[in-house]
Amino acid sequence: QQQQQQQQQQQHPLVDRPFNSHFRHGNLLVIAAAPVDERHVVSLWSQLECFTAGIDKIVLAVPLGSETIVTKLVAEMKRKLTHLPDIVAHYVKNDRYDVGLWCDALELEGFIRGTETTKENVPFGNTLLLNDSVFALRHFNGILEELQDTDYRVVGLSSSMSRGYWLESIFRGFSYKGIQTFMKHSCVPVTHASFGPKLTSPVKKKRKIVHYHEIKLAYRFAPGRRTALYSADPTPNWWPEKDQNVTWVQNEKLWRTLKDQQRFPVAKVNQEYAVSTLDSPLIQPCTAKLNMDFVRSLDYASFHHTSPLKTPTEKSSSSTTRENSDD
């Protein structure tokens, strides 16, 4: 096992690489976040503490209504995480899930959907899209390394073959050409069929989002232009046949195996078997500079937004409901 871990370290070492000089601003990280509670604030912090090597600008794509919390959070991050590059928050309408948060933030950063992509007119060399549904467990920049060392146009943290080729959207990176493919495919109006505007079931809406914005998007890239660093699928002998579509997101045994044997770098925020409490030793490597008194001091009741999974006739049971196609 020690030899296997050493191989993994060699495969994805932590390297703070300079960006390619022919791009105006280097490498961009956009995090779709909704800091509705302590667990999501800690997950966001852990990502910034451990996932930002080689990144030249960080954008928090956050819903309107989160200004009070996010302003305090960014100030604390700048004060405590002195290694961070430029970090800004873009407050946008939360009407198209994480996809909409990412797309609106990209447009505010100068990306233009449908333009001819060249090294001269693209704002950033590589763009990483992440959401706050996972805790960071260790320092990791494998996605950025893979983009810099290969000709892939999209690199995902994990992929599944359970519904065709599925690049899970929790954490993906795109080359300067790949991000334009993403925008052409996914940066569409709220009335687009992929968001299920006529559906009333949140479950059915989520299925449509995953099918179009994760699975169908992956097929926009030729097999030689797409990859993932980890397999999200269980082996056949672990689960009954009827549950073979359950990926690491809901498969505790698979997640633990990936973590222990392959140094899988994340744990789901909404799976308490992974991180039961916020003082868990599992996330301490990525929360070393976080003051939990600060986290507890934030006024979460000040965060008011409507879940995009609710139809106009539905009333949300909580003004701080967090909806995510990967949760």
N, C-alpha and C positions, 0 to 999 in steps of 0.2 A: 504493500500500500504506500509506503514511503517513496519507493521508486516511481510509482504512478503519480503521486503528488508532485515530485520533482519534474516529471515530464510535463505535467500541466503548467507548472510555473515557467518552464522554458517555452511552452507554446504561447502563453499569454502573460509575459512579464509586464510589470508596470514600467512603462517608458514614457517620459514626458518629452515628446518629440516636437520639434518646431514645425509650424505649418508651411505649406508650399508657398513660396514667395509670389507666384504668379496669380494667386487669389488675393482679393482685396483685404479680407478679414480672417482668413484661416478657417478654423473649424468651429462650428456652431452647435450648441446643445440647447434644444427646446424641450422644456418639461411642462406637460399638461398637468396642472395641479389644482386641487380644490381643498384647501386646508380647513376642512370642516370640523376636525377633532384632533386630539393629541396624537393619535396614531398616524394620521396623514401628515401632520407637521414633522413628526420624527422621521417618517419615511423620506420626506423631501430633504430634510437635513442630512440624513445618511447618504443620500445620493450625491449631494454636493460635496460632502466630505470625502467620498471614495470614488466617484465616477467622473471626475473632471480633469484628469491628467491629459494633456495635449489639447484641451479645449481653450479657445481664444475668446469666446463670448458665450454667456449663459442667458437664456431668456426664459422667464417663468410666464407661461401662458395660463392666465387665471381668470375666473369669471368676474364680471361686474358684480359688485357687492362684497368683494373680499378685500377691498382696499385697506381697511383698518388693520386687519391681521397681517396682510402681506407686507405693508409698509414697515411694520415693526419687525417682521421676520427678516426682511432683506437687510434692514439696518443691523440686526444682531448677527446675521451671516457675514456681513462685511467687517464687522468688528472682531468676530471670533475666528472666521475662516480666512485668514490673511493670504492663503495660497490661491484664492479664487481669482479668476480674471474678471473682466467687466461683467456685471450682472444687472439685468433690468427686468422689470415686470410689465407685461402688456395686459391690460384689463379689457376683456372682450366679451361679447354676448355668448352665453353658454346655451346655444340652441342646436348644436350638432355634435355633442359628446366630445371626446378627446380629439376626434378628427377636426372639428370646427375650431377648437382651441389652437391646435397646431397650425391649421391653414391660416387663420387670422393673424397669428403671430408671425408666420413666414412672410405674409404680405406686408406687415408693418416693418419687417426687416429688409424689404426691398426686393423680395422674390416676386416675379410677375408670372402668373399662370399662362402657359401657352406660348411664351416667348422662345425664340431660337436660343438654345443654350450653348454658350461658348465660355471658355476660361476667362474671357475678357469682361463678360457682362454678368456673370453669376456672382452674388455677394460673398458666398463662402465656398471653400473647397469641398468640405464634407459636412453633412448635417445629420445630427443624431436626434431622434425623436423618442422621448421617454415619457412615461406617466408615473404618477405617484402611488400606484397600486402595489408597489413592492418596496421592501426595505433593502438597502445595500448591506451586504455581509462582509465585504472585503474590498480592498483597492482593486479596480478592474478597468481596463480600457481595451479589452479584446476586440470590440466591434470597430473602434477607430483604427487599431492596428491592422485589422483585416482589410479595411478599406484602403489604407495607405500602401499596403504591401501587395495588393492584387488588383485585378481588373473588375472585381465585382461592383455592381451598381447599387445593390442593396444587401445588407448583412443584418440578419436578425439574431437576437440572443438565442431564440429557440424556434424550432419548426416541428410541425406534426404532419403525418400522412393520413390522419384519421378522416379528413374530409377533402382529399386531394392534397396538393402541396399548400400548406398553411403556414405562413410566417406570422407568428404571433406578434401583436402590435405593442406589447408592453415595452419593448426596447428594440428599436431598429436604427440602422445607420444607412445613409444614402450618399453616393458620390454626387458631384455637381450635376451630372446628367440624370442620375437616379432620382434626385429630389424633384426634378421637373416632371418625371413620369408619375411620381406620387401626386404632385399637384394637379396635373391634368386629369388623373383618375379620381382623386378623392376630394379635391377642393371644389365641391359642387354645392348648389343652393340647398337650403333646408327642405325645399319641396321635392328634392330628388328622391326617386323611389327607394334608394338604398337606406334612407332614414325611416321608411315605413310611415309616411305622413297620414295614411288612412287606417293604420293599425292602432288598436287600443291596448293590446297586450304588450307589456314591457319585455317579456321573454321573446316574443316574435320579433319585436323591434331589434333586440340585441342580435338575434340570429341573422337578420338581414344585414346589419352593420358588419358583423364578422365575415359573412359570406362575401360581401362586396369590397369592403375596405381592408380586409386582411387576405382572404383566400384569392379572390379575383385579382386583387392588386399584384400578388406574387406572380401570377401568370402573365402580367404585363412585361415581365423580365424573362429573357431567355434563360434556360437552365444554367448556362455557363456564366450568367451575370448575377445570380442570386445564390445565397447560401445562409446557413445558420450555424452557430457555434455549438449548440446542444440539441439533442433530440428530446422532444416533449412527450414522447409516447412511451407507454409501459410495455414490457415484454409480455407475450401471450400467457405465460404461466402465472402471472401475478394476479390477474383479475378475471372474473367470469367473462365469457365471450360477450355478453350483453353490455359490459362496461368497458370494452376496449377503446372507446372513444374518449375516455377520461385521461386528460394529459396531466402533467406535473402540477398544474394549477389546483387540481382537486384530488390528486393521488399522493397521499402522504408518503407512502413507501418509495415511490419514484423520486419525489423531491429529496427525501433524505439520502437516497443513493447518489443522486446527482451532486448533492452538497458534499457528502463524505468522500466520494470516490473521484469526482471530477471538479471539485471546487466551484460548484454552481454558485454564482455571486448574489442571488436574490432570494427573498422569501416573501410570500404574499401577505399583504397587510391584513386581509380579512380572514386568514387562516391562523387561528390562535394556537393550533398545535405546533406551528413553526416558531412564532414569537408570542408567547403567552402574556408577557408583561414588558413594559418599555424599559425595564432595567435588565432585560435578558442579556446574558453574556454573548449571545450570538450576534447581536448588533452593536456591541460595545466598540469593536474596532472602527466603526463608522459613525459613532456618536460620542467620541472621546471629548470633543470640545463643546458639546451641547449641555446647557444648564437646564435641567428639568423644571426648576422653579420658573424659568422664563416660559417654558412650554405651558405650564399650568396657569400662568398669569394671563395668557391670551384670552380675549373675550370672544369665544366662539359663537355666542348668541348674536354678535354683530354681523355675522356672515349670513346674508340673506340672498338666496338665489333659488330659482325654480328648476327642478330637474327636467332636462329635455326629454326624458322618457315618459313624462306625463302629457296626456292629451289636454287640449284647452278646457275640456269639460271635467277633467279630473282635478281633485284637490290633493296636493302633496300632504302626507302625514307629518312631514317635518320640513321646515324651510331650509334645512341643511342636509338634505338627502344627497348622498354621493352616488351617482350612477356612472358606470364605466363598462364598456364592452368586454373588458377583461376581468372584471370583478366577479 
